[in-house]
């Protein structure tokens, strides 16, 4: 189900080349360069307002850079048409900071939505039970989203993000509203996904989560601060 880094000249599935972004006359950051290699594990940290969410939205081609280039499997996102961007985005799973669901649909139906929209519902139904069991929601398949706890909502969002077998997973503060035990469960799922070959980037304020991850995976930590992206040192 994973297609590797087809056509990426620099070896990254998603690459930023001197990328900047601004709005309303304000430049949020500029000159950012990053290559997400196949199977890489990154954490993105930095103070509130530094632009972590915006950076994730650039990586998923939800936003277009105002400077530089975002390459999706070797193609410049700024030069791609709407349909081309949509196809590339199917290879990217996103767990947003604020998990939105359709409350009138069951958990199972919500998780299936990305494949249903892509005309691949039957494919999703075939491995949905296994996926829900993997995230620990087998017993909640027919519940509605308002009936779920915060941790269950996060795991449902993760299941929805990975049901199409993405090559890249981007998660924005996925443990921000859950306790430490649930943070550890979510981290374990990210580590397992990464071991299966998925490139993972997690934006988080949680230094304890990063320390725990570094004992389980070869994770690189990036810090976005003052409009620049830097590799974090060993002071974590």
Short mmCIF file of the C-alpha atoms (twelve columns), coordinates in Angstrom:
data_MODEL
# 
_entry.id   MODEL 
# 
loop_
_atom_site.group_PDB 
_atom_site.id 
_atom_site.type_symbol 
_atom_site.label_atom_id 
_atom_site.label_alt_id 
_atom_site.label_comp_id 
_atom_site.label_asym_id 
_atom_site.label_seq_id 
_atom_site.Cartn_x 
_atom_site.Cartn_y 
_atom_site.Cartn_z 
_atom_site.pdbx_PDB_model_num 
ATOM 1   C CA . UNK A 1   0.000   0.000  0.000   1 
ATOM 2   C CA . UNK A 2   2.977   2.343  0.362   1 
ATOM 3   C CA . UNK A 3   4.477   3.644  -2.843  1 
ATOM 4   C CA . UNK A 4   7.832   4.942  -1.619  1 
ATOM 5   C CA . UNK A 5   9.313   8.245  -2.729  1 
ATOM 6   C CA . UNK A 6   8.480   8.133  -6.394  1 
ATOM 7   C CA . UNK A 7   10.097  10.872 -8.407  1 
ATOM 8   C CA . UNK A 8   11.689  12.809 -5.550  1 
ATOM 9   C CA . UNK A 9   15.079  14.059 -6.787  1 
ATOM 10  C CA . UNK A 10  16.305  14.951 -3.310  1 
ATOM 11  C CA . UNK A 11  15.178  11.689 -1.753  1 
ATOM 12  C CA . UNK A 12  12.375  13.269 0.260   1 
ATOM 13  C CA . UNK A 13  8.698   12.466 -0.007  1 
ATOM 14  C CA . UNK A 14  7.990   16.104 0.877   1 
ATOM 15  C CA . UNK A 15  10.629  18.816 0.673   1 
ATOM 16  C CA . UNK A 16  10.740  22.493 1.583   1 
ATOM 17  C CA . UNK A 17  13.230  24.642 -0.331  1 
ATOM 18  C CA . UNK A 18  13.756  28.140 1.152   1 
ATOM 19  C CA . UNK A 19  10.068  28.303 2.026   1 
ATOM 20  C CA . UNK A 20  8.466   31.362 3.541   1 
ATOM 21  C CA . UNK A 21  4.915   32.215 4.491   1 
ATOM 22  C CA . UNK A 22  3.217   35.448 5.413   1 
ATOM 23  C CA . UNK A 23  -0.200  37.047 5.466   1 
ATOM 24  C CA . UNK A 24  -1.625  40.486 6.107   1 
ATOM 25  C CA . UNK A 25  1.779   42.082 5.611   1 
ATOM 26  C CA . UNK A 26  3.328   39.908 8.325   1 
ATOM 27  C CA . UNK A 27  6.016   37.363 7.507   1 
ATOM 28  C CA . UNK A 28  5.658   34.333 9.779   1 
ATOM 29  C CA . UNK A 29  8.859   32.623 8.672   1 
ATOM 30  C CA . UNK A 30  11.220  32.452 5.701   1 
ATOM 31  C CA . UNK A 31  14.115  30.433 4.343   1 
ATOM 32  C CA . UNK A 32  12.891  27.104 5.747   1 
ATOM 33  C CA . UNK A 33  14.373  23.990 4.165   1 
ATOM 34  C CA . UNK A 34  13.477  20.437 5.143   1 
ATOM 35  C CA . UNK A 35  13.354  17.012 3.495   1 
ATOM 36  C CA . UNK A 36  11.032  14.389 4.938   1 
ATOM 37  C CA . UNK A 37  12.713  11.169 3.884   1 
ATOM 38  C CA . UNK A 38  10.803  7.906  3.476   1 
ATOM 39  C CA . UNK A 39  10.411  6.331  6.900   1 
ATOM 40  C CA . UNK A 40  11.738  9.361  8.817   1 
ATOM 41  C CA . UNK A 41  10.416  10.334 12.263  1 
ATOM 42  C CA . UNK A 42  10.427  14.053 13.134  1 
ATOM 43  C CA . UNK A 43  9.138   16.105 16.018  1 
ATOM 44  C CA . UNK A 44  8.425   19.778 15.474  1 
ATOM 45  C CA . UNK A 45  8.499   21.996 18.537  1 
ATOM 46  C CA . UNK A 46  8.638   25.709 19.278  1 
ATOM 47  C CA . UNK A 47  6.755   28.452 21.101  1 
ATOM 48  C CA . UNK A 48  3.096   29.223 20.508  1 
ATOM 49  C CA . UNK A 49  2.655   31.483 17.506  1 
ATOM 50  C CA . UNK A 50  5.895   30.370 15.851  1 
ATOM 51  C CA . UNK A 51  3.961   28.849 12.939  1 
ATOM 52  C CA . UNK A 52  4.005   25.093 13.610  1 
ATOM 53  C CA . UNK A 53  0.425   24.566 12.419  1 
ATOM 54  C CA . UNK A 54  1.052   26.749 9.355   1 
ATOM 55  C CA . UNK A 55  4.169   24.704 8.547   1 
ATOM 56  C CA . UNK A 56  2.177   21.466 8.725   1 
ATOM 57  C CA . UNK A 57  -0.459  22.977 6.426   1 
ATOM 58  C CA . UNK A 58  2.281   23.857 3.932   1 
ATOM 59  C CA . UNK A 59  3.644   20.301 4.103   1 
ATOM 60  C CA . UNK A 60  0.173   18.904 3.353   1 
ATOM 61  C CA . UNK A 61  -0.378  21.420 0.506   1 
ATOM 62  C CA . UNK A 62  -3.384  22.869 2.320   1 
ATOM 63  C CA . UNK A 63  -1.599  26.229 2.072   1 
ATOM 64  C CA . UNK A 64  0.690   27.511 -0.670  1 
ATOM 65  C CA . UNK A 65  4.046   29.023 0.233   1 
ATOM 66  C CA . UNK A 66  4.482   32.740 -0.399  1 
ATOM 67  C CA . UNK A 67  8.237   32.192 -0.898  1 
ATOM 68  C CA . UNK A 68  10.305  29.215 -2.052  1 
ATOM 69  C CA . UNK A 69  9.040   25.815 -3.150  1 
ATOM 70  C CA . UNK A 70  7.205   22.920 -1.544  1 
ATOM 71  C CA . UNK A 71  7.943   19.688 -3.419  1 
ATOM 72  C CA . UNK A 72  5.519   16.784 -3.188  1 
ATOM 73  C CA . UNK A 73  7.259   13.671 -4.488  1 
ATOM 74  C CA . UNK A 74  9.442   15.844 -6.684  1 
ATOM 75  C CA . UNK A 75  6.676   18.087 -8.010  1 
ATOM 76  C CA . UNK A 76  6.433   21.774 -7.143  1 
ATOM 77  C CA . UNK A 77  3.110   22.170 -5.328  1 
ATOM 78  C CA . UNK A 78  2.907   25.777 -6.526  1 
ATOM 79  C CA . UNK A 79  2.871   24.606 -10.147 1 
ATOM 80  C CA . UNK A 80  0.383   21.760 -9.664  1 
ATOM 81  C CA . UNK A 81  -3.270  21.975 -10.610 1 
ATOM 82  C CA . UNK A 82  -6.065  21.373 -8.142  1 
ATOM 83  C CA . UNK A 83  -6.553  17.738 -9.193  1 
ATOM 84  C CA . UNK A 84  -2.827  17.014 -8.991  1 
ATOM 85  C CA . UNK A 85  -2.670  18.481 -5.491  1 
ATOM 86  C CA . UNK A 86  -5.709  16.431 -4.461  1 
ATOM 87  C CA . UNK A 87  -4.035  13.230 -5.683  1 
ATOM 88  C CA . UNK A 88  -0.807  14.062 -3.840  1 
ATOM 89  C CA . UNK A 89  -2.713  14.838 -0.644  1 
ATOM 90  C CA . UNK A 90  -4.197  11.336 -0.684  1 
ATOM 91  C CA . UNK A 91  -0.668  10.127 0.083   1 
ATOM 92  C CA . UNK A 92  -0.559  12.319 3.203   1 
ATOM 93  C CA . UNK A 93  -2.448  11.540 6.419   1 
ATOM 94  C CA . UNK A 94  -3.264  14.476 8.708   1 
ATOM 95  C CA . UNK A 95  -4.299  14.435 12.365  1 
ATOM 96  C CA . UNK A 96  -5.373  18.053 12.995  1 
ATOM 97  C CA . UNK A 97  -5.150  19.790 16.345  1 
ATOM 98  C CA . UNK A 98  -8.930  20.115 16.512  1 
ATOM 99  C CA . UNK A 99  -10.398 16.782 15.444  1 
ATOM 100 C CA . UNK A 100 -13.594 17.469 13.522  1 
ATOM 101 C CA . UNK A 101 -16.056 14.651 12.871  1 
ATOM 102 C CA . UNK A 102 -19.526 14.356 11.380  1 
ATOM 103 C CA . UNK A 103 -21.478 13.827 14.585  1 
ATOM 104 C CA . UNK A 104 -24.470 12.172 12.894  1 
ATOM 105 C CA . UNK A 105 -22.254 9.376  11.548  1 
ATOM 106 C CA . UNK A 106 -20.758 6.494  13.515  1 
ATOM 107 C CA . UNK A 107 -17.064 6.276  14.319  1 
ATOM 108 C CA . UNK A 108 -16.724 3.600  11.618  1 
ATOM 109 C CA . UNK A 109 -18.374 5.834  8.998   1 
ATOM 110 C CA . UNK A 110 -16.190 8.800  9.975   1 
ATOM 111 C CA . UNK A 111 -13.016 6.734  9.681   1 
ATOM 112 C CA . UNK A 112 -14.118 5.458  6.256   1 
ATOM 113 C CA . UNK A 113 -14.794 8.964  4.867   1 
ATOM 114 C CA . UNK A 114 -11.431 9.550  3.122   1 
ATOM 115 C CA . UNK A 115 -11.767 6.342  1.108   1 
ATOM 116 C CA . UNK A 116 -15.494 6.830  0.521   1 
ATOM 117 C CA . UNK A 117 -14.771 10.255 -1.004  1 
ATOM 118 C CA . UNK A 118 -12.061 8.679  -3.173  1 
ATOM 119 C CA . UNK A 119 -14.446 5.970  -4.424  1 
ATOM 120 C CA . UNK A 120 -12.563 3.253  -2.523  1 
ATOM 121 C CA . UNK A 121 -15.050 2.525  0.246   1 
ATOM 122 C CA . UNK A 122 -15.042 -1.266 -0.272  1 
ATOM 123 C CA . UNK A 123 -11.263 -1.321 0.165   1 
ATOM 124 C CA . UNK A 124 -11.644 0.527  3.461   1 
ATOM 125 C CA . UNK A 125 -14.403 -1.735 4.734   1 
ATOM 126 C CA . UNK A 126 -12.156 -4.750 4.170   1 
ATOM 127 C CA . UNK A 127 -9.528  -3.637 6.672   1 
ATOM 128 C CA . UNK A 128 -11.607 -1.349 8.916   1 
ATOM 129 C CA . UNK A 129 -12.051 -3.923 11.733  1 
ATOM 130 C CA . UNK A 130 -8.292  -4.512 11.891  1 
ATOM 131 C CA . UNK A 131 -7.595  -0.768 11.889  1 
ATOM 132 C CA . UNK A 132 -10.122 -0.018 14.655  1 
ATOM 133 C CA . UNK A 133 -8.685  -2.849 16.731  1 
ATOM 134 C CA . UNK A 134 -5.171  -1.417 16.199  1 
ATOM 135 C CA . UNK A 135 -6.194  1.955  17.640  1 
ATOM 136 C CA . UNK A 136 -8.208  0.276  20.411  1 
ATOM 137 C CA . UNK A 137 -11.653 1.327  19.181  1 
ATOM 138 C CA . UNK A 138 -13.149 -1.991 18.071  1 
ATOM 139 C CA . UNK A 139 -15.879 -1.633 20.701  1 
ATOM 140 C CA . UNK A 140 -16.735 1.938  19.707  1 
ATOM 141 C CA . UNK A 141 -17.249 1.399  15.960  1 
ATOM 142 C CA . UNK A 142 -20.981 2.177  16.072  1 
ATOM 143 C CA . UNK A 143 -20.814 4.990  18.612  1 
ATOM 144 C CA . UNK A 144 -21.196 8.622  17.554  1 
ATOM 145 C CA . UNK A 145 -18.249 11.014 17.994  1 
ATOM 146 C CA . UNK A 146 -19.901 12.987 20.859  1 
ATOM 147 C CA . UNK A 147 -19.918 9.769  22.906  1 
ATOM 148 C CA . UNK A 148 -16.113 9.429  22.724  1 
ATOM 149 C CA . UNK A 149 -13.572 10.574 25.290  1 
ATOM 150 C CA . UNK A 150 -10.749 12.920 24.273  1 
ATOM 151 C CA . UNK A 151 -8.320  10.044 23.872  1 
ATOM 152 C CA . UNK A 152 -10.797 8.028  21.835  1 
ATOM 153 C CA . UNK A 153 -11.373 11.007 19.530  1 
ATOM 154 C CA . UNK A 154 -7.622  11.319 18.961  1 
ATOM 155 C CA . UNK A 155 -7.339  7.624  18.113  1 
ATOM 156 C CA . UNK A 156 -10.348 7.856  15.785  1 
ATOM 157 C CA . UNK A 157 -8.665  10.807 14.065  1 
ATOM 158 C CA . UNK A 158 -5.490  8.756  13.680  1 
ATOM 159 C CA . UNK A 159 -7.442  5.826  12.197  1 
ATOM 160 C CA . UNK A 160 -9.106  8.194  9.707   1 
ATOM 161 C CA . UNK A 161 -5.713  9.681  8.800   1 
ATOM 162 C CA . UNK A 162 -4.098  6.318  8.037   1 
ATOM 163 C CA . UNK A 163 -6.954  4.304  6.513   1 
ATOM 164 C CA . UNK A 164 -5.750  5.096  2.986   1 
ATOM 165 C CA . UNK A 165 -2.197  3.899  3.754   1 
ATOM 166 C CA . UNK A 166 -0.462  7.278  3.519   1 
ATOM 167 C CA . UNK A 167 3.286   7.545  2.992   1 
ATOM 168 C CA . UNK A 168 3.462   10.568 5.299   1 
ATOM 169 C CA . UNK A 169 1.602   11.253 8.554   1 
ATOM 170 C CA . UNK A 170 1.415   14.804 9.941   1 
ATOM 171 C CA . UNK A 171 0.016   15.200 13.470  1 
ATOM 172 C CA . UNK A 172 -0.604  18.586 15.100  1 
ATOM 173 C CA . UNK A 173 -0.455  18.498 18.931  1 
ATOM 174 C CA . UNK A 174 -2.101  15.037 19.001  1 
ATOM 175 C CA . UNK A 175 -1.570  14.649 22.760  1 
ATOM 176 C CA . UNK A 176 -2.509  18.205 23.749  1 
ATOM 177 C CA . UNK A 177 -5.836  17.261 25.350  1 
ATOM 178 C CA . UNK A 178 -5.149  13.797 26.762  1 
ATOM 179 C CA . UNK A 179 -3.473  12.464 29.884  1 
ATOM 180 C CA . UNK A 180 0.027   10.974 30.009  1 
ATOM 181 C CA . UNK A 181 -1.146  7.363  29.747  1 
ATOM 182 C CA . UNK A 182 -3.106  8.148  26.580  1 
ATOM 183 C CA . UNK A 183 -0.160  10.167 25.234  1 
ATOM 184 C CA . UNK A 184 1.953   7.035  25.584  1 
ATOM 185 C CA . UNK A 185 -0.629  4.929  23.741  1 
ATOM 186 C CA . UNK A 186 -0.747  7.423  20.884  1 
ATOM 187 C CA . UNK A 187 3.046   7.596  20.767  1 
ATOM 188 C CA . UNK A 188 3.219   3.809  20.486  1 
ATOM 189 C CA . UNK A 189 0.870   3.933  17.489  1 
ATOM 190 C CA . UNK A 190 3.062   6.570  15.807  1 
ATOM 191 C CA . UNK A 191 6.172   4.455  16.430  1 
ATOM 192 C CA . UNK A 192 4.493   1.353  14.989  1 
ATOM 193 C CA . UNK A 193 3.382   3.285  11.900  1 
ATOM 194 C CA . UNK A 194 6.901   4.576  11.422  1 
ATOM 195 C CA . UNK A 195 8.339   1.065  11.701  1 
ATOM 196 C CA . UNK A 196 5.982   0.042  8.876   1 
ATOM 197 C CA . UNK A 197 7.616   2.657  6.661   1 
ATOM 198 C CA . UNK A 198 5.454   5.746  7.132   1 
ATOM 199 C CA . UNK A 199 7.267   9.079  7.467   1 
ATOM 200 C CA . UNK A 200 5.919   10.736 10.638  1 
ATOM 201 C CA . UNK A 201 6.068   14.369 11.731  1 
ATOM 202 C CA . UNK A 202 4.482   15.307 15.070  1 
ATOM 203 C CA . UNK A 203 4.141   18.934 16.184  1 
ATOM 204 C CA . UNK A 204 4.111   19.073 19.983  1 
ATOM 205 C CA . UNK A 205 4.877   21.197 23.029  1 
ATOM 206 C CA . UNK A 206 5.356   18.049 25.123  1 
ATOM 207 C CA . UNK A 207 9.056   17.568 25.845  1 
ATOM 208 C CA . UNK A 208 8.330   14.458 27.931  1 
ATOM 209 C CA . UNK A 209 6.653   12.875 24.917  1 
ATOM 210 C CA . UNK A 210 9.716   13.625 22.782  1 
ATOM 211 C CA . UNK A 211 12.054  12.135 25.402  1 
ATOM 212 C CA . UNK A 212 9.902   9.003  25.579  1 
ATOM 213 C CA . UNK A 213 9.895   8.706  21.786  1 
ATOM 214 C CA . UNK A 214 13.661  8.981  21.499  1 
ATOM 215 C CA . UNK A 215 14.008  5.797  23.549  1 
ATOM 216 C CA . UNK A 216 11.791  3.936  21.069  1 
ATOM 217 C CA . UNK A 217 12.587  5.407  17.673  1 
ATOM 218 C CA . UNK A 218 15.306  7.299  15.834  1 
ATOM 219 C CA . UNK A 219 13.484  10.622 16.018  1 
ATOM 220 C CA . UNK A 220 14.869  13.943 14.844  1 
ATOM 221 C CA . UNK A 221 13.711  17.040 16.726  1 
ATOM 222 C CA . UNK A 222 13.215  20.344 14.905  1 
ATOM 223 C CA . UNK A 223 12.558  23.681 16.594  1 
ATOM 224 C CA . UNK A 224 10.680  26.486 14.858  1 
ATOM 225 C CA . UNK A 225 11.521  29.758 16.556  1 
ATOM 226 C CA . UNK A 226 12.056  33.347 15.466  1 
ATOM 227 C CA . UNK A 227 11.088  32.554 11.883  1 
ATOM 228 C CA . UNK A 228 13.786  29.883 11.506  1 
ATOM 229 C CA . UNK A 229 13.841  26.081 11.620  1 
ATOM 230 C CA . UNK A 230 16.710  24.493 13.532  1 
ATOM 231 C CA . UNK A 231 17.718  21.032 14.638  1 
ATOM 232 C CA . UNK A 232 17.226  20.912 18.407  1 
ATOM 233 C CA . UNK A 233 20.257  20.045 20.500  1 
ATOM 234 C CA . UNK A 234 20.672  17.440 23.211  1 
ATOM 235 C CA . UNK A 235 19.072  19.691 25.841  1 
ATOM 236 C CA . UNK A 236 15.639  18.104 25.512  1 
# 
